[in-house]
Structure formats: structure tokens, C-alpha cells
Amino acid sequence: MAGAFTVPLAASPYAGEDHFSARYPLSAEDQQTVDDVVSVMGEGRREAIHMQIVWANCTKSAVDRFSAQAETARAVAEAAMASCTVEETLYMVASGIRFPQSIRETSLPELTARVMSNRAALGR
């Protein structure tokens, strides 16, 4: 049953760099990051890297919006990730990631720290 949970990117309605670029444009700085990483990892990783940056930007923006709320920093970080499920799903499909928990676990400490940093800047 290997591969039962994977969706070939070519079969996905989100396949194709043109779709990702048009629907989720990046800043010039982020596009340069994509180009730099692709130059090392290969052109076949462009969509995955693009969507990873889109997802990261979405979660950071959500953390910035939610930081002033009274919930714990961890709860705010988790809510930020939950608000970016479309971007997370596209990142997972483009990357071939099967289990969202793997990227959530690696992102949670950074997002929690961002909440705490934002709160410190607000004097909370």
C-alpha cells in the first residue's frame, strides 16, 4: 500500500509553476530565495519551495495578526497555522509531504517565539 496517501503533482489541479506564481505571487526578495534554492536543489523543486515560502509567509502574517490575543503563545501559533490550511495543503502536495504534523512540529517553536517577540514589542 505504499504511496496510498500521495497525490502525483501532475494529477493535482494545482500543478504547474504558472498556477502557483499567478495565485500566490512572491515578493522580489522571496522570489530571489526561490531562485537561489532552485539553483542548488534543481528546477524540479521550484513549486515546493515556492509554496513553502507562501505557507511560511501566511503563518507569520497570521501570528502577527493574532499576537495581541490573550491566549497562550502556543495556542496563538497553532491558530495561525490553522488559518493557513489551504497554503499548507498546497505546500504538502507540491513537496510530497504526507503528514502535516511533520511541518507543524518543526514550525511551532519559531511561530511561538514570534508571538512572544511580538508581545514583548507591545509591552505585554
N, C-alpha and C positions, 0 to 999 in steps of 0.2 A: 504494500500500500504506500510505498514511497512516493512522495510528490502529490499525495492526495489533496493537500491543502494549498498547493501552489497554483497560481494562475499565470500562464505564459503571458509576458508583457504584450506580445504581438496580438493576443486574443483580447486584451483589455481595451475597453473604449477609451482609455486614457493613454494608449500607446502613441509614441511619436513625439519627438522634441518640439515640433511646431505647436502641438496642443499644450504641452507644459509651459512653453515660453509665452504663448499667447494668453493663456488663462492665468498664469502665475508669473508675471514679469519680475525680474530681479533688478536691484539697483546696479549701477555700474561696478561698484566695489564687489558685490556678491557675484556678479557675472564674471568678474576677473578671477574670483576664487574658484568658480566652477571651471573656468578655462585652465587655471593653474593645476588643479587636481586632475583634470582630464589629461593634461599633458604628461602626467606621471602614471595614472592608472589606466588610461586608454579611453578612446571615444565611446566604447560600449557602456561606460559608467555615467555618461553625461546626465541622463534622465534621473538616475538615482541621486546623484549629487545635487542636481537642481532641486529635486523635491525634498531632500534632506534640509537644504537651506530654507526652502519655503516653510517647512514644518517648524524648524528652529525659530525662524522669524515670527511665525504665528504664535508659538508658545511664549516667546519672550514678550511680545506685544500684549498678550493676554495677562501675563504676570504683571506687567506694568499697569494695566487697567485695574487688576484685582487687588493689588498690594495693600491698598488702604483699608480693605475689609478686615473685620475683627477676627476672622478665623485664623487658625494656626498657619504658619508659613507653609508647612507641608500640605495642608488642605487647600491653600491658595494655589500652590504649584500643581497639585492634582487637578484642580478645577480648570486651570489654564490648559493643561494637556487635554482634558475632556472637551474643551471648547474648540479644539483643533483636530477633531476626528477625521474630517474629510482630508485634510492635508496629511495626517498621519497614515491614513489608508493608502493614499496615492504614493507616499514615500515607501510604504511597505511593499506595494505592488511593484514599483519601479526597482526596488532593491532586492526583491525576492525574500523579504523577511516574513517569516510565518507567524511569529508570536509577538504581539505588541508589547508584552511585558518586558522583553529584552531591551527595547529602546526606551521604555518608560523608566526602567530601573537605572539606566545609565544617565538619563536626563534629569531625573528628580533631584539629585543633590545640587546641580547647577541652578535649576529653577528655584529651589528653596533658598539657596544663597542669594539669588537675585531679589526675591521677596524681602529677605532680611536687609539687604543693601538698600532697597527702595524705602523700606520703613525707617531705616536709620537716617536717610536723607530727609524724610518727612518729619523726623524728630519723634518718632514713636518708639 
